[in-house]
Amino acid sequence: LTFASAEADLSPEGEAALAEIARELEQLTDSLPEDLPWMLRIDGHTDDQPILRGRFRSNWELSAARASTVAQYLIEWGLPEDRLIAAGFADTQPIAEGDDEEARRRNRRIELRLTVR
C-alpha cells in the first residue's frame, strides 16, 4: 500500500486493496495451529522528504502512524489486536532509489510480515 506524501490516511484505493489482503489474512490465520504464537508485523515507511509542517513532527511519527492506521483497519476486519505489531521505520529502508516522485511514491508504503512472538 502506498500513501500520499506526509499522510497516514488510507485512500479509497488503499482501503480496497487492504480489504482484499484482510480477507486473505483472515483465512490464513484461521488455518494456523492454535498453539502457534504467530504475530503480524505491520511496517510503516516514508519517503526521504523531511516533514516541514502538518500533524506529524517527523518521518518516524508518520511511519508509525501509517502502521497504526493499517493495524486499526485489520482489527476492524476481525484480526486479533494481540497478534498485531505496528512498527515505524521512517525513511531508513527505501526500496526504490532516486529522488523522483515515482521512487518516493514507492517508498511511502506498508509491509506486512507474518512472524512468531
Contacts in CASP RR format, 6 or more apart in sequence:
PFRMAT RR
TARGET T0000
AUTHOR 0000-0000-0000
METHOD contacts of the structure
MODEL  1
LTFASAEADLSPEGEAALAEIARELEQLTDSLPEDLPWMLRIDGHTDDQP
ILRGRFRSNWELSAARASTVAQYLIEWGLPEDRLIAAGFADTQPIAEGDD
EEARRRNRRIELRLTVR
1 10 0 8 1.000
1 14 0 8 1.000
1 17 0 8 1.000
1 18 0 8 1.000
1 70 0 8 1.000
1 109 0 8 1.000
1 110 0 8 1.000
2 105 0 8 1.000
2 106 0 8 1.000
2 108 0 8 1.000
2 109 0 8 1.000
3 9 0 8 1.000
3 10 0 8 1.000
3 11 0 8 1.000
3 66 0 8 1.000
3 108 0 8 1.000
3 109 0 8 1.000
4 11 0 8 1.000
4 108 0 8 1.000
5 47 0 8 1.000
5 49 0 8 1.000
5 104 0 8 1.000
5 108 0 8 1.000
6 49 0 8 1.000
6 51 0 8 1.000
6 54 0 8 1.000
6 56 0 8 1.000
6 62 0 8 1.000
8 56 0 8 1.000
8 62 0 8 1.000
8 65 0 8 1.000
8 66 0 8 1.000
8 68 0 8 1.000
8 69 0 8 1.000
9 69 0 8 1.000
10 18 0 8 1.000
10 69 0 8 1.000
10 70 0 8 1.000
10 73 0 8 1.000
15 73 0 8 1.000
18 70 0 8 1.000
18 73 0 8 1.000
18 74 0 8 1.000
19 77 0 8 1.000
21 112 0 8 1.000
22 73 0 8 1.000
22 74 0 8 1.000
22 77 0 8 1.000
22 78 0 8 1.000
22 79 0 8 1.000
23 77 0 8 1.000
25 40 0 8 1.000
25 74 0 8 1.000
25 77 0 8 1.000
25 79 0 8 1.000
25 112 0 8 1.000
26 77 0 8 1.000
26 78 0 8 1.000
26 79 0 8 1.000
28 114 0 8 1.000
29 38 0 8 1.000
29 40 0 8 1.000
29 79 0 8 1.000
29 83 0 8 1.000
32 38 0 8 1.000
36 116 0 8 1.000
37 116 0 8 1.000
37 117 0 8 1.000
38 83 0 8 1.000
38 114 0 8 1.000
38 115 0 8 1.000
38 116 0 8 1.000
38 117 0 8 1.000
39 83 0 8 1.000
39 84 0 8 1.000
39 85 0 8 1.000
39 114 0 8 1.000
39 115 0 8 1.000
39 116 0 8 1.000
39 117 0 8 1.000
40 74 0 8 1.000
40 79 0 8 1.000
40 83 0 8 1.000
40 84 0 8 1.000
40 85 0 8 1.000
40 112 0 8 1.000
40 113 0 8 1.000
40 114 0 8 1.000
40 115 0 8 1.000
41 85 0 8 1.000
41 87 0 8 1.000
41 112 0 8 1.000
41 113 0 8 1.000
41 114 0 8 1.000
41 115 0 8 1.000
42 67 0 8 1.000
42 70 0 8 1.000
42 71 0 8 1.000
42 74 0 8 1.000
42 84 0 8 1.000
42 85 0 8 1.000
42 86 0 8 1.000
42 87 0 8 1.000
42 110 0 8 1.000
42 111 0 8 1.000
42 112 0 8 1.000
43 67 0 8 1.000
43 87 0 8 1.000
43 88 0 8 1.000
43 89 0 8 1.000
43 110 0 8 1.000
43 111 0 8 1.000
43 112 0 8 1.000
43 113 0 8 1.000
44 63 0 8 1.000
44 64 0 8 1.000
44 66 0 8 1.000
44 67 0 8 1.000
44 70 0 8 1.000
44 86 0 8 1.000
44 87 0 8 1.000
44 88 0 8 1.000
44 89 0 8 1.000
44 109 0 8 1.000
44 110 0 8 1.000
44 111 0 8 1.000
45 63 0 8 1.000
45 66 0 8 1.000
45 88 0 8 1.000
45 89 0 8 1.000
45 90 0 8 1.000
45 91 0 8 1.000
45 93 0 8 1.000
45 94 0 8 1.000
45 107 0 8 1.000
45 108 0 8 1.000
45 109 0 8 1.000
45 110 0 8 1.000
45 111 0 8 1.000
46 59 0 8 1.000
46 62 0 8 1.000
46 63 0 8 1.000
46 66 0 8 1.000
46 90 0 8 1.000
46 91 0 8 1.000
46 107 0 8 1.000
46 108 0 8 1.000
47 91 0 8 1.000
47 94 0 8 1.000
47 103 0 8 1.000
47 104 0 8 1.000
47 105 0 8 1.000
47 107 0 8 1.000
47 108 0 8 1.000
48 91 0 8 1.000
48 94 0 8 1.000
48 99 0 8 1.000
48 104 0 8 1.000
48 107 0 8 1.000
49 104 0 8 1.000
50 59 0 8 1.000
51 57 0 8 1.000
51 58 0 8 1.000
51 59 0 8 1.000
51 61 0 8 1.000
51 62 0 8 1.000
56 62 0 8 1.000
56 65 0 8 1.000
58 90 0 8 1.000
59 90 0 8 1.000
59 91 0 8 1.000
60 88 0 8 1.000
60 90 0 8 1.000
62 90 0 8 1.000
63 88 0 8 1.000
63 89 0 8 1.000
63 90 0 8 1.000
63 91 0 8 1.000
64 86 0 8 1.000
64 87 0 8 1.000
64 88 0 8 1.000
66 88 0 8 1.000
66 108 0 8 1.000
66 110 0 8 1.000
67 86 0 8 1.000
67 87 0 8 1.000
67 88 0 8 1.000
67 110 0 8 1.000
68 86 0 8 1.000
70 86 0 8 1.000
70 110 0 8 1.000
70 112 0 8 1.000
71 81 0 8 1.000
71 84 0 8 1.000
71 86 0 8 1.000
74 84 0 8 1.000
75 81 0 8 1.000
75 84 0 8 1.000
91 107 0 8 1.000
94 103 0 8 1.000
94 107 0 8 1.000
95 106 0 8 1.000
95 107 0 8 1.000
95 109 0 8 1.000
96 102 0 8 1.000
96 103 0 8 1.000
96 104 0 8 1.000
96 106 0 8 1.000
96 107 0 8 1.000
97 103 0 8 1.000
END
